[in-house]
Amino acid sequence: MDPTRRHPNPDDLEPIERASIDELRALQLARLRAVLKRAFRNVAPYRVKCETVGVAPDDLKSLDDLARFPFTVKDDLRRSYPYGMFAAPLGQVVRVLPRTARSARRCRTASPASWSSRH
């Protein structure tokens, strides 16, 4: 790309960088649905939170519907410590990163094996 150009040449951009706002929103919605389905199916504490407020992944029809879904907060992680919030079987987890904050209880984040080829 020519550094003196004010705007990039469209041929230098990836397809996603040329996508319309509608295409971007459709991609976000599809990916969000996949994440919600995986969490609902594999993370019992999150499934219970969803059932308590009466939502399921198929209720996500637009990005605006996200406001109806419960969010995971730090207390959820603490109550489910150490492995209760994993959306992948422990045997598929390749990395566990303990995190601490001001509290004495630790929180963990994990990466499934399928991420190892991406990161």
C-alpha positions as CSV (number, residue, x, y, z in Angstrom):
1,M,0.0,0.0,0.0
2,D,1.2,3.5,-0.9
3,P,1.8,5.3,2.4
4,T,1.1,8.7,0.8
5,R,-2.5,7.6,-0.1
6,R,-5.2,9.0,2.2
7,H,-7.4,6.0,1.7
8,P,-6.4,2.4,1.1
9,N,-6.8,0.8,-2.3
10,P,-9.9,-1.4,-2.1
11,D,-8.0,-4.2,-3.7
12,D,-5.6,-4.2,-0.7
13,L,-8.4,-4.8,1.8
14,E,-9.7,-8.2,3.1
15,P,-13.3,-9.0,2.2
16,I,-14.5,-8.2,5.8
17,E,-12.9,-4.8,5.6
18,R,-15.0,-4.0,2.5
19,A,-18.2,-5.4,4.1
20,S,-21.3,-3.3,4.4
21,I,-22.7,-2.5,7.8
22,D,-25.5,-5.0,7.2
23,E,-23.0,-7.7,6.3
24,L,-21.0,-6.9,9.5
25,R,-24.1,-7.0,11.7
26,A,-25.1,-10.4,10.1
27,L,-21.7,-11.8,10.9
28,Q,-21.8,-10.5,14.4
29,L,-25.2,-12.0,15.0
30,A,-24.2,-15.4,13.6
31,R,-21.0,-15.5,15.7
32,L,-22.9,-14.3,18.8
33,R,-25.6,-17.0,18.3
34,A,-22.8,-19.6,18.1
35,V,-21.2,-18.4,21.3
36,L,-24.6,-18.4,23.1
37,K,-25.5,-21.9,21.9
38,R,-22.1,-23.2,23.0
39,A,-22.4,-21.6,26.5
40,F,-26.0,-22.7,26.9
41,R,-25.2,-26.3,25.9
42,N,-21.9,-26.6,27.9
43,V,-21.9,-24.2,30.9
44,A,-24.5,-25.3,33.4
45,P,-24.4,-22.1,35.5
46,Y,-25.0,-20.0,32.4
47,R,-27.8,-22.2,31.2
48,V,-29.5,-21.8,34.7
49,K,-29.1,-18.0,34.4
50,C,-30.7,-18.0,31.0
51,E,-33.6,-20.3,32.1
52,T,-34.2,-18.1,35.2
53,V,-34.9,-15.1,33.0
54,G,-36.7,-17.2,30.3
55,V,-34.3,-16.9,27.4
56,A,-32.6,-19.5,25.1
57,P,-30.1,-19.0,22.3
58,D,-32.8,-19.3,19.6
59,D,-34.4,-16.2,21.1
60,L,-31.6,-14.1,19.7
61,K,-33.1,-12.8,16.5
62,S,-31.3,-9.5,16.3
63,L,-28.4,-7.8,18.1
64,D,-31.0,-5.8,20.1
65,D,-32.2,-9.1,21.7
66,L,-28.8,-9.4,23.5
67,A,-30.2,-7.0,26.2
68,R,-32.5,-9.9,27.3
69,F,-29.6,-12.3,28.0
70,P,-27.8,-12.5,31.3
71,F,-24.1,-11.5,31.4
72,T,-21.5,-13.4,33.3
73,V,-20.0,-11.4,36.2
74,K,-17.1,-11.9,38.4
75,D,-19.2,-13.5,41.2
76,D,-20.3,-16.2,38.7
77,L,-16.7,-17.1,38.0
78,R,-16.0,-17.2,41.7
79,R,-18.9,-19.4,42.5
80,S,-17.9,-21.8,39.7
81,Y,-14.2,-21.8,40.5
82,P,-12.1,-23.5,39.3
83,Y,-13.6,-25.2,36.2
84,G,-17.3,-24.7,36.3
85,M,-17.6,-22.1,33.5
86,F,-15.5,-23.9,30.9
87,A,-17.4,-24.4,27.7
88,A,-15.0,-27.1,26.6
89,P,-14.1,-30.4,28.2
90,L,-11.1,-30.0,30.4
91,G,-9.2,-32.5,28.3
92,Q,-9.5,-30.0,25.3
93,V,-8.2,-27.0,27.3
94,V,-4.6,-26.2,26.3
95,R,-4.1,-23.1,28.5
96,V,-5.4,-22.0,31.8
97,L,-4.4,-18.5,33.0
98,P,-5.1,-17.8,36.7
99,R,-6.1,-14.1,37.3
100,T,-6.3,-12.4,40.6
101,A,-7.7,-9.0,41.5
102,R,-8.3,-7.4,44.9
103,S,-10.2,-10.4,46.1
104,A,-8.5,-13.5,47.6
105,R,-10.3,-15.9,45.2
106,R,-8.7,-16.4,41.9
107,C,-10.5,-16.4,38.5
108,R,-9.4,-18.5,35.6
109,T,-9.6,-18.0,31.9
110,A,-9.0,-20.9,29.4
111,S,-8.4,-21.5,25.8
112,P,-9.8,-24.6,24.1
113,A,-7.4,-26.7,21.9
114,S,-9.2,-25.4,18.8
115,W,-7.7,-22.0,19.5
116,S,-4.1,-23.2,19.5
117,S,-4.0,-23.1,15.7
118,R,-5.3,-19.5,15.7
119,H,-3.1,-18.0,18.5
